[in-house]
Amino acid sequence: PDEQLDLDDGRWEDIHVVTGALKLFLRELPEPLVPFSHFDKFIAAIKIQDPSLRGRCIRDLVLSLPPAHHDTMKVLFRHLCRVVEHKEENRMSVQSVAIVFGPTLLRPASEESNMAMHMVFQNQVVEHILNHYGYIFPD
């Protein structure tokens, strides 16, 4: 059914409700924003020691995403960069945003035992994309 949302409704004033809805939407997608097929590639890329090689590799991986994934990621990360710009007021630093969105945007097809280890790298990938947005998504 076509559900109509009234964003002027008072319950949408709490930013946590809106953020929770966005995270839930992204988590409930049949496939994450970073497709399962790209998960291991992103994890391998973030582990590259050489910063310029790591940067190129992640940019190329983002470019290789299917158009719907790439375009959604561009819009979402543009928004998340704006959130980080206001970290003094909202206490959402790059690291905080990465902790919140890392496991939601990148997750392996099967939840295996090394999830805790993956989470560090999932967060680092999100941090990297936030910190290098202009390079990864040139206008």
N, C-alpha and C positions, 0 to 999 in steps of 0.2 A: 504493500500500500504506500501511496505517496504521502508521507508525513510532512506536514508544514510546521516549521519551527518559527516561533515568534521570538526573535533575538532581543526584543524590548522587554520580554518577560523577566521579572526580577531575579529568577533563579540563575540567569546567565551572567549576572553581575560578578559573581565569585569566579575569579580567574582560574581557580583550581578545578572548577566544574568544567570549564572550557578546555583546559589543558588535559584533564582526565579523559574527556570525550575524544580529543584528538589522539591521545596515546592509545586509548581503547580501540578506536577505528584502525589505527596503524597496526596494532597487535593482532586484530581479528582478521586482517587481510589473509586470504588463502596462501599467498606468498608474500614475504616481507618486501619492503621497498628495495632492499638489496636482494635480488633473487637468490634462491638456494644455490643455483649454479655458480654464483659469483662469490659466495661466502668464503670459501677456502682461498680464493685468489686475493681477496681484500685482506684476509688475515696474514697471508704470506707477504703481501706488499707492505703492510705496516711494520713488519719485522725487519725490513731492509735497513741496514745500518747507514748507508750513504744517504743523507737527507735529500739531495737533488734527484737521485735515482728513485728514492721512495716517493717523492712528490710527483715525478713524471708518471710513475707506475700507477699511483692512485688516480691521477687525472685521467690517464688512459682507460683505466677500469671504469670510472664514472662515465666516460664517453662511450664505452662499449655496452652500457646498460640499454635495455629496450627503451624506445622513446618515451613511453608512458612513465616508466620508472625514473628515467633521467630528468624529465621535465618536472615531475612531482618533487623529486629530490632538490632540484634547483629552487623551486618556489618555497619548499619547506625550509631549506637551509638559509635562504635569503631572510626568511622570517626569523629563524633561530639566531642569525647574526644580529638582527635588530633587537632581539630579546637580550643578547649578551651586551649590546651597547648600553643597556640600562642596568647593568649588574649592580651598580651602587644602590639603586632603589629596590630591585627585585632579588638581589643576592643570587642571580643565576649567571655564574661565570661559565666560561667555555667548559671547564671540568664538570660543573654541575649539570649543564645541558647534556653533556656526553654521558654522564651516569644515568640520567633519566631516559635518554633516547637510544643509547647504544644497543642495549639488548632488544629493543623494540624494532629498530630499523635493520639490524643485521642479526640473523640467527641461523644456526645450522639446521639442516632438514631433519636431523634426529637429535634429540637432546641426550647427548652421550655424557660420560662421566667427567670429562675435563671442561665442564661448563664454567667453573670459576676461573680457570685459566683463560678461556675464550673471552670472558667478560672484560678482562683488562684490555685485550686487543680490540674488541668491539667498541669500547669506549674511546680508545686511541684513534680508531678510524674516524669516528664522529668528530673528535677533537681536531684531527688533521683537516677534515673537510671544512669545519668552521674556521680554522685558522688560515686556510688557504683558499677561501671561497672565490675570490677574484681571479685566482690562477686557474682553478678547476672549472669555473663557470664564467669565462670572459664574456662580456656583453656584446 
